[in-house]
């Protein structure tokens, strides 16, 4: 949870505790004949007001947390591409693993590929980070005319991801697992690579 949602839910719980204390105290004092019925109704109105405040803060916290998790993006790399007579030169910085790669692809476009695992709604709401693996870059032809396709492996898919792709949906707290990719034309631009709850995002760097 982010700080604001934590503050709002704590505030809501404090208001809830105060409202319940007022209600319980009023009931006990009325039962012991230490409080008149009119005073009880006044206390009950105060309880309802504070209780409404508590519910409002709690629902606000839930909304903020849900919105935050479903709009969360994480930058995982930087990509610079340049088209030459020999192909598409790619310079990739893996910011999560602190590694750099330089390679050349053939094609009209370049593409980054990987795998992603989506957690259940409960785990996502609780703050479980996106589980993914970036596996390779690949050249891509706009028209399939039997041209040779080149690819560059960043890291192998591995047995774990093969298992998750096949059987992930049958595992508790996992929604699904699948392959992901994003492609662009080479235009001598720097791109930031992001990951969110559904896959990769390519966003041009603003100079």
Backbone as numpy.savetxt, mean C-alpha at the origin, in Angstrom:
# Nx Ny Nz CAx CAy CAz Cx Cy Cz
-0.02 2.20 11.19 -0.85 3.40 11.19 0.01 4.66 11.19
-0.46 5.72 10.49 0.27 6.97 10.56 -0.08 7.71 11.86
0.67 8.76 12.13 0.54 9.45 13.42 -0.84 10.05 13.62
-1.41 10.64 12.55 -2.70 11.30 12.70 -3.81 10.30 13.02
-3.80 9.14 12.34 -4.82 8.14 12.62 -4.67 7.57 14.03
-3.42 7.45 14.51 -3.19 6.98 15.88 -3.73 7.99 16.88
-3.46 9.28 16.64 -3.95 10.32 17.55 -5.47 10.34 17.59
-6.11 10.23 16.41 -7.57 10.29 16.36 -8.21 9.09 17.05
-7.65 7.89 16.87 -8.27 6.73 17.51 -8.05 6.76 19.02
-6.89 7.26 19.47 -6.66 7.40 20.92 -7.64 8.42 21.50
-7.83 9.54 20.79 -8.79 10.55 21.24 -10.19 9.96 21.33
-10.56 9.18 20.31 -11.88 8.55 20.32 -12.05 7.58 21.47
-11.02 6.81 21.77 -11.09 5.85 22.87 -11.17 6.56 24.22
-10.47 7.69 24.36 -10.54 8.47 25.61 -11.95 9.02 25.81
-12.53 9.60 24.74 -13.91 10.09 24.84 -14.87 8.95 25.16
-14.64 7.79 24.56 -15.51 6.64 24.82 -15.42 6.22 26.28
-14.22 6.19 26.82 -14.02 5.82 28.23 -14.72 6.82 29.15
-14.57 8.12 28.85 -15.21 9.15 29.68 -16.72 9.02 29.64
-17.27 8.81 28.44 -18.73 8.70 28.30 -19.27 7.50 29.07
-18.56 6.38 29.01 -19.00 5.18 29.73 -18.91 5.39 31.24
-17.87 6.10 31.68 -17.75 6.40 33.12 -18.91 7.25 33.60
-19.30 8.25 32.79 -20.43 9.11 33.15 -21.71 8.30 33.23
-21.93 7.43 32.25 -23.15 6.62 32.23 -23.21 5.66 33.41
-22.11 4.95 33.66 -22.08 3.99 34.77 -22.27 4.69 36.10
-21.60 5.84 36.26 -21.73 6.60 37.51 -23.17 7.05 37.73
-23.82 7.53 36.66 -25.20 7.99 36.77 -26.13 6.84 37.13
-25.92 5.67 36.52 -26.77 4.51 36.81 -26.60 4.06 38.26
-25.36 3.99 38.71 -25.08 3.55 40.08 -25.67 4.52 41.10
-25.47 5.82 40.88 -25.96 6.82 41.83 -27.48 6.87 41.85
-28.11 6.66 40.68 -29.57 6.62 40.64 -30.09 5.38 41.36
-29.42 4.25 41.16 -29.85 3.02 41.84 -29.73 3.14 43.35
-28.75 3.89 43.83 -28.55 4.08 45.27 -29.34 5.29 45.79
-30.19 5.86 44.91 -31.03 7.00 45.26 -30.22 8.24 45.65
-28.99 8.33 45.13 -28.17 9.51 45.38 -28.30 10.54 44.26
-29.06 10.19 43.24 -29.25 11.11 42.11 -30.71 11.08 41.70
-31.28 12.26 41.48 -32.66 12.35 41.04 -32.77 11.97 39.56
-33.99 11.62 39.17 -34.22 11.19 37.79 -33.87 12.31 36.81
-34.19 13.57 37.16 -33.86 14.69 36.26 -32.36 14.80 36.06
-31.60 14.64 37.16 -30.14 14.69 37.06 -29.62 13.53 36.21
-30.29 12.39 36.33 -29.88 11.22 35.54 -30.04 11.51 34.05
-31.18 12.10 33.67 -31.40 12.40 32.26 -30.39 13.42 31.75
-30.02 14.38 32.60 -28.98 15.35 32.22 -27.65 14.65 31.98
-27.31 13.74 32.89 -26.07 12.96 32.73 -26.13 12.09 31.48
-27.32 11.56 31.19 -27.47 10.69 30.02 -27.28 11.49 28.73
-27.77 12.73 28.70 -27.58 13.59 27.53 -26.10 13.89 27.33
-25.40 14.18 28.44 -23.95 14.42 28.36 -23.24 13.17 27.84
-23.66 12.01 28.32 -23.10 10.74 27.84 -23.27 10.60 26.33
-24.48 10.89 25.83 -24.75 10.75 24.40 -23.87 11.68 23.57
-23.69 12.91 24.06 -22.87 13.88 23.33 -21.41 13.42 23.25
-20.85 13.04 24.40 -19.45 12.60 24.42 -19.29 11.29 23.65
-20.28 10.40 23.76 -20.23 9.13 23.03 -20.23 9.38 21.52
-21.04 10.35 21.08 -21.08 10.69 19.65 -19.73 11.21 19.18
-19.08 12.04 20.02 -17.74 12.53 19.69 -16.76 11.36 19.57
-16.84 10.42 20.49 -15.91 9.28 20.47 -16.08 8.44 19.21
-17.33 8.17 18.84 -17.60 7.38 17.63 -17.11 8.12 16.39
-17.29 9.44 16.37 -16.83 10.24 15.22 -15.32 10.14 15.06
-14.58 10.27 16.16 -13.12 10.18 16.10 -12.67 8.78 15.69
-13.33 7.75 16.21 -12.95 6.38 15.86 -13.19 6.11 14.38
-14.35 6.53 13.86 -14.64 6.33 12.44 -13.69 7.15 11.56
-13.33 8.34 12.01 -12.37 9.15 11.26 -11.03 8.44 11.18
-10.60 7.86 12.29 -9.33 7.12 12.31 -9.38 5.92 11.36
-10.50 5.19 11.38 -10.64 4.03 10.48 -10.60 4.47 9.02
-11.26 5.58 8.71 -11.27 6.07 7.33 -9.87 6.49 6.89
-9.17 7.22 7.76 -7.82 7.68 7.43 -6.89 6.50 7.19
-6.96 5.50 8.06 -6.10 4.33 7.91 -6.41 3.57 6.63
-7.71 3.39 6.33 -8.10 2.69 5.10 -7.64 3.45 3.86
-7.87 4.77 3.84 -7.45 5.59 2.71 -5.94 5.57 2.54
-5.22 5.64 3.67 -3.75 5.64 3.63 -3.20 4.35 3.05
-3.76 3.21 3.45 -3.26 1.93 2.97 -3.56 1.72 1.49
-4.73 2.17 1.02 -5.10 1.93 -0.37 -4.50 2.95 -1.33
-3.90 4.01 -0.83 -3.25 4.99 -1.71 -1.74 5.02 -1.49
-1.23 4.10 -0.69 0.19 4.09 -0.36 1.04 3.69 -1.57
2.09 4.45 -1.82 3.08 4.13 -2.85 4.47 4.19 -2.24
5.35 3.33 -2.72 6.73 3.32 -2.24 7.68 3.36 -3.43
8.59 4.31 -3.41 9.57 4.38 -4.50 10.65 3.33 -4.28
10.89 2.52 -5.31 11.84 1.41 -5.17 13.00 1.49 -6.14
12.98 2.42 -7.09 14.09 2.50 -8.03 14.03 3.71 -8.93
15.14 3.94 -9.62 15.26 5.01 -10.61 15.76 4.40 -11.92
15.14 4.80 -13.03 15.48 4.23 -14.33 15.77 5.36 -15.32
16.92 5.25 -15.99 17.24 6.18 -17.07 17.38 5.38 -18.35
16.69 5.80 -19.41 16.72 5.07 -20.68 17.15 6.00 -21.81
17.83 5.41 -22.78 18.30 6.18 -23.94 18.30 5.27 -25.16
17.65 5.72 -26.22 17.57 4.93 -27.45 18.77 5.25 -28.34
19.44 4.21 -28.81 20.59 4.35 -29.72 20.38 3.45 -30.93
21.34 3.50 -31.85 21.26 2.63 -33.03 21.39 1.16 -32.66
22.03 0.88 -31.53 22.25 -0.50 -31.11 21.13 -1.04 -30.22
20.20 -0.18 -29.81 19.12 -0.64 -28.95 18.76 0.40 -27.90
18.19 -0.07 -26.81 17.76 0.80 -25.71 18.71 0.60 -24.54
19.49 1.62 -24.24 20.38 1.55 -23.08 19.60 1.89 -21.81
19.72 1.04 -20.82 18.98 1.21 -19.56 19.97 1.27 -18.40
19.78 2.27 -17.56 20.56 2.38 -16.33 19.56 2.35 -15.17
19.65 1.32 -14.34 18.67 1.10 -13.28 19.34 1.11 -11.92
18.77 1.89 -11.00 19.24 1.92 -9.61 18.16 1.28 -8.74
18.49 0.14 -8.16 17.58 -0.55 -7.24 17.77 0.09 -5.85
16.85 0.96 -5.48 17.00 1.72 -4.24 16.74 0.88 -3.00
16.02 -0.21 -3.14 15.75 -1.07 -1.99 16.93 -1.96 -1.66
17.65 -2.40 -2.70 18.78 -3.30 -2.50 20.12 -2.59 -2.67
20.06 -1.28 -2.99 21.27 -0.45 -3.14 22.23 -1.04 -4.18
21.68 -1.34 -5.36 22.49 -1.89 -6.45 22.21 -1.13 -7.75
23.20 -1.14 -8.64 23.08 -0.45 -9.92 23.28 -1.44 -11.07
22.55 -1.22 -12.16 22.62 -2.12 -13.31 22.66 -1.28 -14.59
23.45 -1.73 -15.55 23.50 -1.11 -16.87 23.42 -2.20 -17.92
22.50 -2.05 -18.87 22.32 -3.10 -19.88 21.62 -2.51 -21.10
21.58 -3.30 -22.17 20.97 -2.86 -23.43 19.87 -3.83 -23.83
18.73 -3.29 -24.25 17.60 -4.10 -24.70 17.30 -3.78 -26.16
16.64 -4.71 -26.84 16.17 -4.46 -28.20 14.65 -4.36 -28.19
14.12 -3.49 -29.05 12.68 -3.34 -29.13 12.27 -1.89 -29.30
10.96 -1.68 -29.43 10.41 -0.33 -29.52 10.13 0.25 -28.14
10.00 -0.63 -27.16 9.67 -0.23 -25.80 10.50 -1.04 -24.81
10.58 -0.56 -23.59 11.23 -1.31 -22.52 10.20 -1.59 -21.42
10.40 -2.69 -20.73 9.41 -3.14 -19.76 10.10 -3.68 -18.51
9.53 -3.38 -17.34 10.01 -3.92 -16.08 8.97 -4.91 -15.57
9.43 -6.06 -15.09 8.51 -7.12 -14.69 8.85 -7.64 -13.29
7.88 -8.27 -12.68 8.08 -8.85 -11.36 6.85 -9.59 -10.89
6.78 -9.81 -9.59 5.66 -10.52 -8.97 5.19 -9.72 -7.76
3.92 -9.86 -7.43 3.37 -9.17 -6.26 2.41 -10.09 -5.52
2.41 -9.94 -4.21 1.49 -10.69 -3.35 0.58 -9.68 -2.66
-0.72 -9.91 -2.76 -1.69 -9.02 -2.10 -2.19 -9.69 -0.82
-2.02 -9.00 0.29 -2.49 -9.52 1.57 -4.01 -9.38 1.68
-4.57 -10.05 2.67 -6.00 -9.92 2.94 -6.31 -8.49 3.38
-7.59 -8.13 3.32 -8.00 -6.77 3.68 -7.58 -6.44 5.11
-7.72 -7.39 6.02 -7.37 -7.15 7.42 -5.90 -6.81 7.58
-5.02 -7.61 6.97 -3.58 -7.36 7.09 -3.19 -6.05 6.43
-3.81 -5.74 5.30 -3.51 -4.46 4.64 -3.91 -3.29 5.53
-5.08 -3.42 6.15 -5.54 -2.34 7.03 -4.64 -2.19 8.25
-4.11 -3.30 8.74 -3.22 -3.25 9.90 -1.84 -2.72 9.55
-1.56 -2.58 8.25 -0.31 -1.95 7.85 0.71 -2.87 7.21
0.31 -4.08 6.82 1.25 -5.00 6.18 1.75 -4.40 4.87
3.06 -4.34 4.71 3.65 -3.76 3.50 3.48 -4.70 2.31
3.47 -4.10 1.13 3.37 -4.88 -0.10 4.57 -5.80 -0.24
4.30 -7.06 -0.54 5.36 -8.05 -0.74 5.51 -8.26 -2.24
6.68 -7.97 -2.77 6.88 -8.03 -4.21 8.31 -8.47 -4.51
8.55 -8.74 -5.79 9.90 -9.04 -6.24 10.06 -8.54 -7.66
11.05 -7.70 -7.88 11.39 -7.22 -9.22 12.35 -8.23 -9.83
11.98 -8.80 -10.97 12.77 -9.91 -11.51 13.59 -9.55 -12.75
13.05 -8.73 -13.67 13.79 -8.51 -14.91 13.28 -7.30 -15.68
14.10 -6.87 -16.64 13.72 -5.90 -17.66 13.68 -6.64 -18.99
12.82 -6.17 -19.87 12.66 -6.87 -21.15 12.35 -5.86 -22.25
12.91 -6.11 -23.44 12.55 -5.31 -24.60 11.17 -5.73 -25.09
10.50 -4.84 -25.78 9.12 -5.11 -26.22 8.90 -4.45 -27.58
8.38 -5.24 -28.51 8.09 -4.72 -29.84 6.63 -4.31 -29.92
6.39 -3.15 -30.51 5.02 -2.66 -30.64 4.21 -3.55 -31.58
4.84 -4.02 -32.64 4.22 -4.95 -33.57 5.02 -6.25 -33.56
4.34 -7.35 -33.36 5.01 -8.65 -33.30 5.28 -9.15 -34.72
6.52 -9.00 -35.16 6.91 -9.46 -36.49 8.03 -10.49 -36.40
8.07 -11.19 -35.30 9.07 -12.23 -35.11 10.44 -11.71 -34.76
10.51 -10.45 -34.33 11.79 -9.87 -33.96 12.32 -10.50 -32.67
13.63 -10.49 -32.54 14.26 -11.05 -31.35 14.00 -10.16 -30.13
13.63 -10.80 -29.02 13.36 -10.09 -27.77 14.50 -10.34 -26.80
15.01 -9.29 -26.21 16.08 -9.44 -25.22 15.54 -9.11 -23.83
16.16 -9.71 -22.85 15.77 -9.43 -21.46 17.01 -9.44 -20.57
16.89 -8.78 -19.43 17.99 -8.72 -18.48 17.44 -9.07 -17.10
17.99 -10.11 -16.52 17.49 -10.58 -15.22 18.12 -9.78 -14.07
17.29 -9.22 -13.22 17.76 -8.53 -12.02 17.96 -9.53 -10.88
17.00 -10.41 -10.71 17.11 -11.51 -9.75 16.14 -12.60 -10.17
16.49 -13.86 -9.96 15.63 -14.95 -10.39 14.32 -14.98 -9.61
13.29 -15.50 -10.24 11.98 -15.59 -9.58 12.05 -16.45 -8.33
12.67 -17.61 -8.43 12.88 -18.47 -7.26 11.70 -19.39 -6.97
11.97 -20.38 -6.12 10.96 -21.39 -5.80 9.81 -20.83 -4.96
10.14 -19.90 -4.05 9.09 -19.34 -3.19 8.01 -18.66 -4.01
8.43 -17.83 -4.96 7.45 -17.12 -5.76 6.71 -18.06 -6.71
7.37 -19.08 -7.17 6.68 -20.07 -8.00 5.56 -20.73 -7.19
5.85 -21.03 -5.93 4.84 -21.62 -5.04 3.70 -20.63 -4.77
4.05 -19.37 -4.48 3.03 -18.37 -4.18 2.13 -18.10 -5.38
2.71 -18.06 -6.58 1.91 -17.83 -7.78 0.93 -18.97 -8.03
1.34 -20.18 -7.69 0.48 -21.34 -7.93 -0.56 -21.55 -6.83
-0.14 -21.36 -5.57 -0.99 -21.76 -4.45 -1.27 -20.63 -3.46
-0.88 -19.40 -3.77 -1.02 -18.30 -2.82 -2.44 -18.07 -2.33
-3.43 -18.21 -3.21 -4.81 -17.92 -2.84 -5.35 -18.90 -1.80
-4.73 -20.06 -1.67 -5.20 -21.05 -0.70 -4.55 -20.88 0.67
-3.65 -19.91 0.80 -2.95 -19.66 2.07 -3.71 -18.60 2.86
-3.93 -18.81 4.16 -4.64 -17.82 4.97 -3.96 -16.45 4.94
-4.78 -15.41 4.94 -4.35 -14.00 4.97 -3.71 -13.53 3.67
-3.76 -14.36 2.62 -3.27 -13.94 1.30 -4.46 -13.83 0.35
-4.61 -12.68 -0.28 -5.68 -12.48 -1.24 -5.34 -13.17 -2.56
-4.20 -12.78 -3.14 -3.76 -13.39 -4.39 -2.31 -13.03 -4.65
-1.70 -13.71 -5.60 -0.33 -13.41 -6.05 -0.31 -13.54 -7.57
0.40 -12.62 -8.24 0.40 -12.65 -9.71 1.60 -11.87 -10.24
1.84 -12.02 -11.54 2.92 -11.30 -12.19 2.50 -9.88 -12.54
3.46 -8.96 -12.52 3.16 -7.56 -12.82 4.19 -7.01 -13.79
3.83 -5.94 -14.48 4.75 -5.31 -15.41 4.30 -3.91 -15.78
5.25 -3.09 -16.22 4.95 -1.74 -16.70 5.94 -1.42 -17.82
5.46 -0.81 -18.90 6.36 -0.53 -20.02 6.19 0.90 -20.50
7.24 1.38 -21.21 7.25 2.74 -21.74 8.11 2.78 -23.01
8.00 3.89 -23.71 8.87 4.13 -24.86 10.18 4.77 -24.38
11.28 4.48 -25.05 12.55 5.14 -24.68 12.54 6.58 -25.16
12.75 7.52 -24.26 12.69 8.93 -24.65 13.71 9.78 -23.90
14.82 9.17 -23.50 15.91 9.89 -22.81 15.36 10.65 -21.60
14.58 9.95 -20.81 14.02 10.53 -19.60 14.41 9.67 -18.40
14.36 10.30 -17.23 14.56 9.55 -15.99 13.20 9.25 -15.38
13.01 7.99 -15.03 11.75 7.55 -14.43 11.98 7.08 -13.00
11.00 7.37 -12.16 10.98 6.78 -10.83 10.06 5.57 -10.88
10.52 4.48 -10.27 9.73 3.26 -10.23 9.12 3.12 -8.84
7.78 3.01 -8.80 7.05 2.87 -7.54 6.34 1.52 -7.50
6.02 1.08 -6.30 5.19 -0.10 -6.10 4.00 0.32 -5.23
2.81 -0.12 -5.60 1.66 0.09 -4.73 0.94 -1.23 -4.53
-0.30 -1.20 -4.13 -1.01 -2.42 -3.76 -1.33 -3.31 -4.96
-1.23 -2.78 -6.17 -1.60 -3.55 -7.35 -0.45 -3.83 -8.31
0.63 -3.05 -8.25 1.73 -3.31 -9.18 2.70 -2.16 -9.28
3.47 -2.15 -10.39 4.48 -1.12 -10.62 3.84 0.15 -11.19
4.47 1.28 -10.88 4.09 2.57 -11.44 5.36 3.24 -11.97
5.32 3.70 -13.22 6.42 4.46 -13.81 6.02 5.92 -13.86
6.85 6.77 -13.26 6.53 8.19 -13.21 7.76 8.99 -13.62
7.59 9.87 -14.62 8.72 10.66 -15.09 9.19 11.63 -14.01
10.51 11.78 -13.95 11.09 12.72 -12.99 10.85 14.14 -13.48
10.32 14.98 -12.61 10.10 16.38 -12.95 11.36 17.18 -12.69
11.86 17.84 -13.71 13.09 18.61 -13.57 12.77 20.02 -13.08
